[in-house]
Amino acid sequence: MEVKQTIIVRKDLDMGAGKLAAQCAHASVLSFLEAQRVDKDIARQWLDSGQKKIVLKVEDEDSLKKLYEAFKFKKIPCALINDAGLTQLPPGTTTTLGIGPWDSAAIDQFTGKLKLM
C-alpha cells in the first residue's frame, strides 16, 4: 500500500507565502498526530518512506469543510486548521485541511480531481 499525506488549501484567502507555509505545517503536524493515534503502523510507514506529501487547492471554505466531513465519515485521519488571527487573518478563519498519512487510493477518492497548489 502506498501511503501519503495531503494538504488542502483555500485559494480564496489572500495569505502571504509565510502564512501559507505555516498553515500547511499546522495541517501536516496535526493530521500526522491524528493518523498516529488511529494507526501507528501507517504513521511509521509514512515516516520511513520519505513522508510523501501533496498540496492541493479548493475554491473556498465550504469546499474545504465538505471534504473534511467526507474524510471524517470514512474515518480517515484528518485535521481542519483554523487560524488564531494573530497576523493576516481574522481569528477562527478556516485555512487548510491535513489528511493522513493514509492509503493514497483512499485519499484520492475525494481529492483526485483537485488541482495542485
Secondary structure, DSSP 8 states (H G I E B T S, - for coil): --EEEEEEEETTS---HHHHHHHHHHHHHHHHHHHHHH-HHHHHHHHHTT--EEEEEESSHHHHHHHHHHHHHTT--EEEEE---SSSS-TT-EEEEEEEEEEHHHHHHHHTT-EE-
